[in-house]
C-alpha cells in the first residue's frame, strides 16, 4: 500500500430513529453524509478531521431536520387579524 492512499471509512448509525451514513471524502477531512426522514433524502458534506465530530455534526443536522418537519406552519400576522 502506498503512503498516500487512503481507504474510505464508512460509519453507519441511528439517531432518534433516523439511520444515517458517513463516508470519508477524497480530500483530507471531508465527510459526506446521507439520511432519510419520511420520503426526503438529505445529503451533504462538511469538513472536520475527527470522526466523533463528524458523527456529532450529522446528528445535529438530523435534529434540525426533525424540528423543521415537526414545526407547525408559520402564521402571517396580517391574516390573524382579519375579520
C-alpha positions as a Markdown table, in Angstrom:
| # | Residue | x | y | z |
|---|---|---|---|---|
| 1 | Unk | 0.0 | 0.0 | 0.0 |
| 2 | Unk | 1.4 | 3.4 | -0.9 |
| 3 | Unk | 1.8 | 6.0 | 1.7 |
| 4 | Unk | -0.6 | 8.5 | 0.2 |
| 5 | Unk | -3.6 | 6.1 | -0.4 |
| 6 | Unk | -6.5 | 6.0 | 2.0 |
| 7 | Unk | -9.5 | 3.8 | 2.3 |
| 8 | Unk | -13.0 | 5.2 | 2.6 |
| 9 | Unk | -14.1 | 4.8 | 6.2 |
| 10 | Unk | -17.8 | 4.2 | 6.5 |
| 11 | Unk | -19.8 | 4.8 | 9.7 |
| 12 | Unk | -23.5 | 3.9 | 9.8 |
| 13 | Unk | -25.6 | 4.8 | 12.8 |
| 14 | Unk | -29.0 | 5.6 | 14.1 |
| 15 | Unk | -30.0 | 8.8 | 15.8 |
| 16 | Unk | -33.6 | 9.3 | 17.1 |
| 17 | Unk | -34.8 | 6.6 | 14.8 |
| 18 | Unk | -33.1 | 8.0 | 11.7 |
| 19 | Unk | -30.5 | 5.9 | 10.1 |
| 20 | Unk | -27.5 | 7.8 | 8.7 |
| 21 | Unk | -24.3 | 7.1 | 6.9 |
| 22 | Unk | -20.9 | 8.9 | 6.9 |
| 23 | Unk | -18.2 | 8.4 | 4.3 |
| 24 | Unk | -14.7 | 9.9 | 4.3 |
| 25 | Unk | -14.3 | 12.1 | 1.2 |
| 26 | Unk | -11.4 | 12.2 | -1.1 |
| 27 | Unk | -10.0 | 15.4 | 0.4 |
| 28 | Unk | -8.4 | 15.5 | 3.8 |
| 29 | Unk | -11.1 | 16.0 | 6.5 |
| 30 | Unk | -14.0 | 15.9 | 4.1 |
| 31 | Unk | -17.1 | 13.9 | 5.1 |
| 32 | Unk | -20.2 | 13.0 | 3.1 |
| 33 | Unk | -23.4 | 12.2 | 4.9 |
| 34 | Unk | -26.9 | 11.0 | 4.0 |
| 35 | Unk | -30.0 | 10.2 | 5.9 |
| 36 | Unk | -33.7 | 9.9 | 5.2 |
| 37 | Unk | -36.6 | 11.5 | 7.1 |
| 38 | Unk | -40.0 | 10.4 | 5.7 |
| 39 | Unk | -39.7 | 10.5 | 2.0 |
| 40 | Unk | -37.0 | 13.2 | 1.9 |
| 41 | Unk | -33.4 | 12.1 | 1.4 |
| 42 | Unk | -30.8 | 14.6 | 2.8 |
| 43 | Unk | -27.2 | 14.5 | 1.7 |
| 44 | Unk | -24.3 | 16.9 | 2.2 |
| 45 | Unk | -20.7 | 17.3 | 3.2 |
| 46 | Unk | -18.7 | 19.1 | 5.8 |
| 47 | Unk | -15.1 | 19.5 | 6.8 |
| 48 | Unk | -13.6 | 18.1 | 10.1 |
| 49 | Unk | -10.8 | 15.8 | 10.9 |
| 50 | Unk | -12.1 | 13.9 | 13.9 |
| 51 | Unk | -14.6 | 11.1 | 13.4 |
| 52 | Unk | -16.6 | 11.8 | 16.6 |
| 53 | Unk | -17.0 | 15.4 | 15.5 |
| 54 | Unk | -18.3 | 14.2 | 12.1 |
| 55 | Unk | -20.8 | 12.0 | 13.9 |
| 56 | Unk | -21.9 | 14.9 | 16.2 |
| 57 | Unk | -22.4 | 17.2 | 13.2 |
| 58 | Unk | -24.6 | 14.7 | 11.3 |
| 59 | Unk | -26.7 | 14.1 | 14.4 |
| 60 | Unk | -27.2 | 17.8 | 14.8 |
| 61 | Unk | -28.4 | 18.1 | 11.2 |
| 62 | Unk | -30.8 | 15.2 | 11.9 |
| 63 | Unk | -32.1 | 17.1 | 14.9 |
| 64 | Unk | -32.6 | 20.3 | 12.9 |
| 65 | Unk | -34.5 | 18.5 | 10.1 |
| 66 | Unk | -36.7 | 16.7 | 12.7 |
| 67 | Unk | -37.6 | 20.1 | 14.2 |
| 68 | Unk | -38.3 | 21.5 | 10.8 |
| 69 | Unk | -40.6 | 18.7 | 9.9 |
| 70 | Unk | -42.5 | 18.8 | 13.2 |
| 71 | Unk | -42.9 | 22.6 | 13.3 |
| 72 | Unk | -46.3 | 24.0 | 12.5 |
| 73 | Unk | -46.6 | 26.3 | 9.5 |
| 74 | Unk | -45.9 | 29.9 | 10.2 |
| 75 | Unk | -49.0 | 32.2 | 10.5 |
| 76 | Unk | -48.9 | 35.5 | 8.9 |
| 77 | Unk | -49.8 | 38.2 | 11.5 |
| 78 | Unk | -51.8 | 40.1 | 8.9 |
| 79 | Unk | -54.1 | 37.0 | 8.4 |
| 80 | Unk | -54.6 | 36.5 | 12.1 |
| 81 | Unk | -56.4 | 39.9 | 12.5 |
| 82 | Unk | -58.7 | 39.7 | 9.5 |
| 83 | Unk | -62.5 | 39.9 | 10.2 |
